[in-house]
Amino acid sequence: LFSERFGLDWTPDERLVYGPQASGNVHVWTTTADGKRQKQLTRDPQTDFMPVVTPDGRHIVFVSERTGSGQIWRMDIDGGDLKQLTRDKNDYHPSLSPDGRWVVYTSLISGNLSLWMVCIDGGEPKQLSTASAFRPSVSPDGKWVACIHQDQKTGSFKAALIPFIGGELTIVEGMARPDFLLVQWSPDSRALTYIATRQGVSNIWTKPIDGAPARQLTKFTTDRIFRFAWSRDGKFLACERGMVISDAVLISEGKPDKLPAP
């Protein structure tokens, strides 16, 4: 299970909010950018992950499976005053409007993956689009929701845009399939940023929504990138990098034996 699913976001005061497995299960933690001050915010036996921070820094919205399936929850920035925002099964990938009032998320409530939204204070959710779409990301200017759309004919996955006020889905042409189907906005709302891996090495790429060609932003020469997030002012980019390590095991007479190196 790749850690991009666990989430990563910045607070306005430049701390990081993320989901690690440090306690043996996935919970929401915060840390300073230098990693010196870490704090665990949730402790439920079930998983809590995909945290996003409201622009005013007062709340964290996240996914919790504490009721048996994924639903959207809210808590104070220090982990207190938990509030459940959705009660349907399989609600994931929260993203916040720039005014902090709305949470856009993926839901299976209609039987297909589609985008829904709910007020930060709770209430009745409403469907943003009937198009097949998931992994929403609201633009910093509040005009668009980027997402992933699966073509029903070819089965391929492509980045797409939907107006925040609702409307038709538009495919972003000239953009490679993002790693982990993860897209985020550039801080100026002019481009989508995503992970692309070439010959085993990951870098962050950007694709302007005005149709300009995609270009590579980072210049890493080793390792994979599993998750990333822009700081609020766009001055910093946090990312998790590492290697994917696997091994082969031969089961012989009920006992596992490691296969010899090729």
N, C-alpha and C positions, 0 to 999 in steps of 0.2 A: 504494500500500500504506500504510494508516494505521498510525501508530506505536503504537497500542494493542497491536498484536501483539507489539511488542518487549518490553513489560513494564515494571513499575515497582514497587519495594518499599522499605521502610525497614529499616535495621538497628537493633538496640536502642540504639546510641549516636547515633542520629539522623543517619546518613548515608543517601544514596539509592543504590539499586542499580537499574540500568536497562540497556536495550539501545539504543544509538544507532548511527548510521552514520558517525561521525566519522572512522573509519579507512578508509572506502570499503566496508566490509562491516559487517554487524551483529555486534557483540561485546558482552560483558558488561563494564560499567564501574561504578565507584563514584564518588560525589562528595559533598562536604559540602553541607549544605543551602543555603549561600550560593554554591555553585558555584566556590569558589576553589581547592579541591584535588580534582582529578580523577585517576582511575587506571584504566587498561585492564587487565582481568583475563584475558581470553581472546584468543587470536591465531590460531586455526585458520583456514585458508582458507575453510571453510564457516561458515554462520551459527550463532551462539549467541545465544539470546534467551529471553524469558519468565522472568527470574530471580526467585526467592523466597528469603527468608532464614529460617533456622531461628530459633526464639525465643531460643535461647541465643547467637545471633550467631556460631556457630562455622562454619557451612556455608552455601553458596548452592546451591540446586537450580535447574537450568535445562534448557532444551531445546537440543539440539545436532543439527545435520544433518551432522556430520562423518563419519558412516558411510554417508551416502547418503539417509537419511530421518530424520524427527524421532524422537529418543529422549530419555529422561530421564537426566540426568547430575547428579553432585554434585561440588563442590570446596570446599576450605577458603575462608574468608572473604577470604584474600589471593590466591586464584587457584591455589593449589597443590593437590597430591594429588587429581587428577581421578579419578573413579570412575563408570563407566557402571552405571546402575541398571536400565534396561529394554533389551530387545534386539528388541522387536517393531517393525514398521513403523508410522509415523504415531501416535506418542505425544506429546501436547501438553498445555498448560495445567496445569502442576503447582501444587498447593496443599498446604500443610503442616498437619498436626494440631498443636494447641497445645503438645503435649509434644515435638514435633519428631521423633517416631519414625516417622511414616507420611507418604508422599507420595500424594495422590489426584490422578489425572490422567485425561485423555481418551484413549481408544485405539480404533483400528479393528480390533483383533485378532479380534473376533468377527464382523466384516463390517459392523457398524453402530456408530455412535458410542455409546460407553457409558463408564461410570466404573469405573476400576480403582484399585488401591492397591498400593504396594510399600514395603517397609521402607527406612528411610533408609540402612541399611547394605547394602542389596541383598537378593537372595533371589528366591523365586518370587512374581510378582505374583498378586493375587487380584481377582476381579471384585466391585465394591461393589454394583452394581445392573445388572440386565438391561434396564432401561428405556432408551429412546432419550434420551440426555442428554450434554451436553458443557459445557466451561468451568466446572469445579467451583470452589467457594470454601468452605473449611471454616470454620465459625463459631469465633470466639475461645474460646468455652466448650466446643468439641469435640462438641457435641450434633448439629449439622446440617451437611449439605453443600448449599449453594445451587448451582444449575446452570441451564442452559437446556435446555428440552425442546421438541422439534418435534412438533406434533400431526400424526399420520399422515393424518388425514382432510382437514384444512384446509391443512396445510403451514405454519401460523403458529407463531411462536416465542414461548414464554412462560417466565418465571422459575418455578422449582420448587424444592422442598425434598425431601431424602432423609435419613433418620436416618443418622448416622455409623456406627452398628452395622449398617446395612443395613435394608431394608424398602421399603414402597411409596412411590412418588413422589407428591407433593402439589403441585398448581399454586398459585402465589401469585396470588390474584385481586385485581383493582383496581389493577394495576400496568401502566403503559405498557411497550411493548417497549423495552428498554434500547438505547441507541446501541452499535453494535459488538457487541451481545449480551454485554456485559460487566457483571457484577454483583459487588459486594463487600459484605462485612458491615460494619455499624457496629461500633465497638470494644466496645460493650456486648452484642453478639450479639442485640439486640432488633429489628433492622431490616436490610433490604437497601438498599444505596446504589448509584446508577447514574447514567449520563449521559442527559439528555433534551434535545433541541434543539427550540426553538420559534422560528419565523421567523428561522432562521439563527443563533440564539444558543444556546449550550449552558450548562446549569447542572447541578449535582449535586442529585439528588432522593433522598428516603428513603422507604421503604415498610415500616412495622412489620409483623412477621410475625404479630401478634395480630389483624390484620384492620383496624386503624385506617387512615384515608385516607393516601395518599401526600402528601408536602409538599416544597416546594422548600427546599434548604438554602443554596445560594449565590445571589448576586444580580448576576451578571455581566450586562452590557448589550451586550457585543460579543464576537465571536470564538466559535470552536468549542473544545470540550474533547475531547482525543484519548485521554488516559489519566489515571488518578488513583490515589492510594493514601493510606490513613490511617496516621499514625504509631502506634507501639505503644500509647502512652498516650491516643490519641485527641485530643491537643491540636493537632495539625497535619494539614493536608490538602495533599498535593502534587499538582499537576495540570499537564498540558501543554496550553497554549492557543495558538491561532493561527487562520489563515485557510486555506481551501481555494482554491487558485488554479489555474485551468485556462485554456486558450487553444485556439482553433480554427486549424487549418492547412489550406490548400488546396493540393493537389498539382497543379501545372501544368507540363506538358512535363518531367516528371521532377524539377522543382525545387519545394521547398516555399515557398509564399507565405502570409504571415499574412493572415487575413481582416480586412477593415476593421471597426472598432468599430461595433456596431449603433446 
